[in-house]
């Protein structure tokens, strides 16, 4: 299958990327958005999408970020930012929250990443540098639990090296767990069959393939 | 175990905590953190503690204050490194505190197992990662799992919203987090609440932690903090 190429524009901004991910999340899905950039996806879910957001600290049907008098220290998201609840919200303890994740009840999870491998291996918790204090949070549980794990990241690091690689050099978060990566330059399926470019932005599939060594 | 006691002060609530204890400390960031019980534990003086909690302290209050007081030998947590975890970061870099990183769901489930009398369980989280090192593995229905052991506490310090005089607990919003699981997993569970209500004032259908898991309850004014630099 040949990739869709958008060559009349530059790469996606992070907000445009969030909108593209929101476009691809099926209506009515139960979705967990990871800390950082993935939380932007919530801002682009269309009205009436019926998407229910899960936050692993113990809530379903989480609403937007809280401000002003709506700030309640007892109501935060996984990034510890004050949020709101939507009608139909529910609260549960941590063991239940991760059981629903690990038990395969979540449809989609969107995570950030340092590296993803062609086979879907994910590295997003530890740079591996000796002076780095390791902190995993819920990343390993999310990676193994959701039916579809999407990664949201830039395709290349600041020095130009690809973050989609034949094999991760950083410590793994999960093995073969990622199904698709969403990046500024391309959407790429990954998994047992290897990497396949789906859609590109501001760069042709041929050039991306060459830079990634596909 | 005997029935829960309602005590007058946080200092009474933490009496008897021995040096070297393993203490489960509730909260996710600041939501559900038992600030007043931790302050009382600092005054009480127990040291050489092992702390099990999701984070390793924020700012200089709560768990971070306990760390700063030099009472903690080891932390088991999922996410020590945060924008305002400088107290833990400095102790760790100076080699003055041990750290065991546990994936968040495993932290919860291992305490659940401790409270439920489960000897160990197979879990797919962390297979193929550095956190799998040294763990027994088993393939079940074609999928690989790691053997995970319970985490039991000598004490749990948690915060809930309200208790009745028997010690039944209800929580508030995402401040529930680890509280219900920790309450089951410790030999002695100590709870701070913003309200103690008479028997019959909690809807039995809404009770989250039944009184059987609760040992001491103290009522305090609620103390609220927000994590700085949260993203």
Interface residues (C-beta under 8 A of the other chain):
Chain A: X35 X36 X55 X56 X57 X58 X59 X71 X72 X73 X74 X75 X76 X79 X80 X81 X82 X85 X91 X92 X93 X94 X95 X97 X98 X99 X101 X102 X121 X126 X131 X133 X134 X135 X136 X137 X138 X139 X140 X141 X144 X145 X171 X172 X173 X174 X175
Chain B: X28 X29 X30 X31 X32 X54 X78 X79 X80 X81 X82 X89 X92 X93 X99 X101 X102 X103 X104 X105 X106 X107 X108 X109 X111 X112 X123 X124 X125 X126 X127 X128 X129 X130 X131 X171 X172 X173 X174 X175 X176 X177 X178 X179 X180 X181 X208 X224 X225 X226 X227 X230 X231
